[in-house]
Amino acid sequence: MSAPVPVPRTAVPLGITDPVEKARAELKAALAAIEEKGNLPRRAGRAVDKRVAQLRDFSRTEPVLTAVAVVGVAVGIGVAVWGAVRLYVR
């Protein structure tokens, strides 16, 4: 006997013969898909977590380039702040 295959929240399990149960399962899957697609904070959080993991891997493999990038970003922010203050003072 094989183990049951897990079904994602947004899918309808196979083998449902009762029309009422099938309609409920389809509605539940549709609502889960809408929630998954419309939950922008959760999707943004997942994207940020994925990008952070990529950057951590990059920093482990390329520490010199990471340091150069950090210094470059810091210089860019410094120049932007300096320019904004200079424009404000004039």
Backbone as numpy.savetxt, mean C-alpha at the origin, in Angstrom:
# Nx Ny Nz CAx CAy CAz Cx Cy Cz
-7.91 -37.45 1.76 -8.76 -36.27 1.76 -7.86 -35.03 1.76
-8.15 -34.09 0.88 -7.33 -32.89 0.78 -7.87 -31.79 1.70
-6.97 -30.90 2.07 -7.35 -29.79 2.93 -8.12 -28.76 2.11
-9.08 -28.07 2.72 -9.83 -27.06 1.97 -8.93 -25.89 1.58
-9.18 -25.38 0.40 -8.40 -24.26 -0.11 -9.01 -22.97 0.45
-8.18 -22.11 1.04 -8.75 -20.87 1.56 -9.25 -19.98 0.42
-10.38 -19.34 0.65 -11.01 -18.49 -0.35 -10.80 -17.03 0.07
-10.34 -16.18 -0.83 -10.20 -14.76 -0.49 -11.56 -14.15 -0.12
-11.51 -13.05 0.63 -12.76 -12.39 1.04 -13.57 -11.91 -0.14
-12.92 -11.61 -1.24 -13.61 -11.04 -2.40 -14.02 -12.09 -3.42
-13.99 -13.36 -3.05 -14.36 -14.44 -3.97 -15.54 -15.22 -3.39
-16.28 -15.88 -4.28 -17.40 -16.71 -3.87 -16.92 -18.16 -3.86
-17.11 -18.86 -2.74 -16.69 -20.26 -2.69 -17.44 -21.12 -3.71
-16.76 -22.11 -4.24 -17.38 -23.02 -5.19 -18.22 -24.06 -4.45
-19.18 -24.62 -5.14 -19.95 -25.72 -4.59 -21.19 -25.31 -3.83
-21.57 -24.06 -3.83 -22.80 -23.64 -3.16 -23.95 -23.92 -4.10
-24.89 -24.76 -3.66 -26.02 -25.14 -4.51 -27.29 -24.38 -4.16
-27.45 -23.97 -2.93 -28.64 -23.25 -2.51 -28.59 -21.83 -3.09
-29.62 -21.41 -3.86 -29.58 -20.09 -4.48 -29.51 -18.94 -3.47
-30.15 -19.11 -2.33 -30.13 -18.06 -1.32 -28.73 -17.93 -0.73
-28.13 -19.05 -0.40 -26.76 -19.04 0.14 -25.78 -18.48 -0.88
-25.98 -18.85 -2.16 -25.10 -18.35 -3.21 -25.24 -16.83 -3.35
-26.49 -16.33 -3.31 -26.71 -14.88 -3.40 -26.07 -14.17 -2.21
-26.18 -14.73 -1.02 -25.56 -14.13 0.16 -24.03 -14.10 0.02
-23.48 -15.20 -0.47 -22.02 -15.27 -0.64 -21.56 -14.27 -1.69
-22.33 -14.12 -2.77 -21.97 -13.15 -3.81 -22.06 -11.72 -3.28
-23.10 -11.44 -2.50 -23.25 -10.11 -1.91 -22.11 -9.82 -0.94
-21.79 -10.80 -0.12 -20.69 -10.63 0.83 -19.37 -10.38 0.10
-19.13 -11.11 -0.98 -17.90 -10.93 -1.75 -17.89 -9.57 -2.44
-19.04 -9.15 -2.97 -19.11 -7.84 -3.64 -18.86 -6.71 -2.64
-19.46 -6.81 -1.46 -19.25 -5.78 -0.44 -17.80 -5.75 0.03
-17.19 -6.91 0.15 -15.78 -6.96 0.54 -14.90 -6.34 -0.54
-15.24 -6.59 -1.81 -14.45 -6.01 -2.91 -14.60 -4.49 -2.93
-15.82 -4.01 -2.69 -16.04 -2.55 -2.65 -15.25 -1.94 -1.50
-15.29 -2.59 -0.34 -14.54 -2.09 0.81 -13.04 -2.09 0.53
-12.57 -3.15 -0.08 -11.14 -3.26 -0.40 -10.72 -2.17 -1.38
-11.54 -1.93 -2.38 -11.21 -0.94 -3.41 -11.37 0.49 -2.90
-12.35 0.72 -2.04 -12.65 2.07 -1.59 -11.93 2.51 -0.34
-11.26 1.61 0.34 -10.59 1.97 1.58 -9.21 2.55 1.26
-9.20 3.83 0.91 -7.95 4.47 0.47 -6.89 4.54 1.57
-7.24 4.83 2.82 -6.19 4.85 3.84 -5.48 3.49 3.99
-6.23 2.42 3.93 -5.62 1.10 4.04 -4.72 0.81 2.84
-5.21 1.16 1.63 -4.40 0.95 0.43 -3.15 1.80 0.46
-3.27 3.04 0.92 -2.10 3.91 1.02 -1.12 3.37 2.05
-1.64 2.87 3.16 -0.76 2.29 4.18 0.00 1.09 3.66
-0.68 0.25 2.90 0.00 -0.92 2.31 1.08 -0.49 1.32
0.77 0.53 0.51 1.74 1.02 -0.46 2.95 1.63 0.24
2.71 2.37 1.31 3.82 2.96 2.07 4.67 1.86 2.71
4.01 0.87 3.30 4.76 -0.24 3.91 5.61 -0.97 2.88
5.07 -1.18 1.69 5.81 -1.86 0.63 7.01 -1.03 0.20
6.81 0.28 0.05 7.91 1.17 -0.37 8.98 1.25 0.71
8.58 1.30 1.98 9.56 1.33 3.07 10.40 0.07 3.07
9.75 -1.08 2.84 10.50 -2.34 2.78 11.49 -2.33 1.62
11.08 -1.78 0.47 11.99 -1.69 -0.67 13.17 -0.78 -0.36
12.90 0.35 0.29 13.98 1.27 0.62 14.93 0.67 1.66
14.40 -0.08 2.60 15.27 -0.74 3.59 16.18 -1.76 2.91
15.62 -2.53 1.99 16.44 -3.49 1.25 17.51 -2.77 0.45
17.14 -1.66 -0.18 18.10 -0.88 -0.95 19.20 -0.34 -0.04
18.82 0.14 1.14 19.82 0.71 2.05 20.78 -0.36 2.57
20.30 -1.60 2.68 21.19 -2.69 3.11 22.17 -3.07 2.00
21.70 -3.04 0.76 22.56 -3.47 -0.35 23.43 -2.34 -0.87
22.97 -1.10 -0.78 23.70 0.05 -1.32 23.80 1.17 -0.28
24.61 0.99 0.77 24.65 2.01 1.83 25.24 3.34 1.36
26.19 3.31 0.44 26.80 4.56 -0.03 25.79 5.37 -0.82
25.08 4.72 -1.73 24.07 5.43 -2.52 22.94 5.95 -1.63
22.62 5.20 -0.59 21.60 5.65 0.35 22.05 6.92 1.05
23.30 6.95 1.49 23.83 8.14 2.16 23.84 9.33 1.20
24.24 9.10 -0.04 24.25 10.18 -1.03 22.82 10.69 -1.26
21.86 9.80 -1.34 20.47 10.21 -1.54 19.95 11.01 -0.35
20.28 10.59 0.86 19.84 11.32 2.05 20.44 12.71 2.08
21.71 12.81 1.78 22.36 14.12 1.75 21.75 14.99 0.65
21.48 14.41 -0.51 20.88 15.16 -1.60 19.49 15.68 -1.24
18.68 14.86 -0.61 17.35 15.30 -0.19 17.47 16.40 0.86
18.39 16.24 1.81 18.57 17.27 2.84 19.01 18.60 2.21
19.93 18.54 1.26 20.38 19.76 0.59 19.21 20.39 -0.18
18.43 19.57 -0.86 17.28 20.08 -1.61 16.27 20.76 -0.70
15.97 20.16 0.43 15.05 20.77 1.38 15.63 22.07 1.94
16.92 22.04 2.25 17.58 23.25 2.76 17.53 24.39 1.76
17.80 24.09 0.50 17.75 25.12 -0.54 16.33 25.65 -0.70
15.34 24.77 -0.65 13.95 25.20 -0.79 13.54 26.11 0.37
13.92 25.75 1.59 13.60 26.59 2.75 14.33 27.92 2.65
15.60 27.86 2.29 16.38 29.08 2.16 15.74 30.00 1.11
15.34 29.44 -0.02 14.71 30.24 -1.06 13.38 30.83 -0.62
12.59 30.05 0.11 11.29 30.54 0.59 11.50 31.68 1.59
12.45 31.54 2.49 12.72 32.59 3.47 13.24 33.82 2.77
14.08 33.63 1.81 14.66 34.77 1.08 13.56 35.54 0.33
12.64 34.80 -0.28 11.53 35.47 -0.97 10.61 36.20 0.03
10.40 35.60 1.18 9.52 36.19 2.20 10.15 37.48 2.76
11.45 37.49 2.97 12.13 38.62 3.58 12.16 39.80 2.61
12.25 39.56 1.35 12.33 40.66 0.38 11.05 41.43 0.29
